Amino acid sequence: MYALAVSVALACIVLQVAYSRPDFGIRGTIDGVSNVNARAILVKEYFLRVNDYIIPDQKSDIATLRDAAKTLQAIGQSVNSLGPALMDALTTATDNDSGDVNATFALINMARLNFEGYVEINLNEQILNLNTLLGMHVRDQLVDDFYHISNRLAAVNNTLGQLQSAVVAANNAASGGPVSQDLIRQFVSADLVAQLSRHLTLLAYRIPVLTYTVTSSLENIEQADAYYYGLVQDSDRVLNEIETSGDEFNMLAGNYSLLVEQQMNQLIADYKPELSLANDSATALNVTTLATVVTDLKNVTDAKLAETLKAYKDLYLPAILALSRLLPIESNFSFLTGENPAAVLVGVLIANGPFSRFCFWKYSSLLHNILLTSNFAAECYDREYNRLSTLQQALLLQIELISYSLEIVNPYSVVCGFLPPSAALRTEQCANEIASYFNIISNDFSSKLGAFVNLTSIELNASKQRLSVCWSAKIQSTFVKYQTLIPEIRNCSVTGPEL
């Protein structure tokens, strides 16, 4: 029974702490006083987010990345401890109505002094370490962040001092008795409490900037580590990747022909019986012109479509295979240790300067291509997939246009056989008119089927030229560019984009 009573008592205490209301001993008597605790809790949450990240698991051998991550983690952990401690002291003090005003506010002052001491002493040492590792940019950002946070803390401190004096005056005016609402309103104005709430809100607005500085720097470190490590690993697979890129191109681009073949075969299957029926109808009418042209059109489905498809396959598939072997497999560039463009670029990124990310994205792909020749192959081939896919779509449209011409032949061939008795003498004239129209369609087939193959030939030749130019342009500029990258990267980190 005693244990149960103790458990219930502890639960009540926990609930009181969790759902306590700020009052500075003036519970509910000042408009807006409840906002003070809400703002303090908001500030605490923002402080906690400063350390809401995981230090990267470094894979590369660059010591600068490891040391910088540890320093930034130390800054985040300190802020994560001292900031919430200050806000906890504030919410605890606002919930204390014991009447000992000085003791109540002493909790806040102690926590604030610890935070200010960290900013003035420990932080300077950590920033000096960062300056040695990364240069001045992260240092400048942190100094600026903490400068604004310190100003906001000073404003909170000044307001708390005024509030403390006001509460003391109210207590003194009560002469040891209960502090009435009239005394509270006389000495502790709603504006003063609202001012404290506003300063806490402004402090909360500044902390996300600090959070961004710390977390973005760590994100840069993680990205730099992944980039550098990836270059080292990928450089060992250069030769295989060139061949793999070609094989993949041969498979994917080669597959574009499957749908073309399928649609052409379907076209032949659909209209071969249709043209046979049309031929029978034209023969039955016994009009030479119509019979001749329908026979020609029947020959299109019987032979010419299949011949065109064979010519396309004989042209397309060997050409795709040749394109997949077009790019030569050359010796890959060794990944150099020490001061090389990759290491310099990594240093610029983790410095988190105003142009760090711009410079990283400006040079990372270029450097990647220089060190990893396989990516030259992938990049050059990637440009061709859309073009060859577009060729496929053009050929499918051409097949569709052919079907539009063929689908009317059988219906039109029989129409003259259904003339009314009054117009029976005009059957031959009708057949000749239909034949004239069919002649136009028949003559157009030669150009259509010729264009089917010629378009494929033109586009495959253009693809070969583009691949050759793409590869040659990259190889020729590689060694020359490698020599100029280091000064370019360093200059970029200072000046940013050139105007």
ABEGO torsion letter per residue (X at the ends): XAAAAAAAAAAAAAAAAAABBBAGGABGABBGAAAAAAAAAAAAAAAAAAABBBBBBBABABAAAAAAAAAAAAAAAAAAAAAAAAAAAAAAAAABAAGBAAAAAAAAAAAAAAAAAAAAAAAAAAAAAAAAAAEAAAAAAAAAAAAAAAAAAAAAAAAAAAAAAAAAAAAAAAGGBBBBAAAAAAABBAAAAAAAAAAAAAAAAAAAAAAAAAAAAAAAAAAAAAAAAAAAAAAAAAAAAAAAAAAAAAAAAAAAAAAAAAAAAAAAAAAAAAAAAAAAAAAAAGBAAAAAAAAAAAAAAAAAAAAAAAAAAAAAAAAAAAAAAABBBBBBBBBBBEBBAAAAAAAAAAAGBAAAAAAAAAAAAAAAAAABAAAAAAAAAAAAAAAAAAAAAAAAAAAAAAAAAAAAAAAAAAAAAABBAAAAAAAAAAAAAAAAAAAAAAAAAAAAAAAAAAAAAAAAAAAAAAAAAAAAAAAAAAAAAAAAAAAAAAAAAAAEBBX
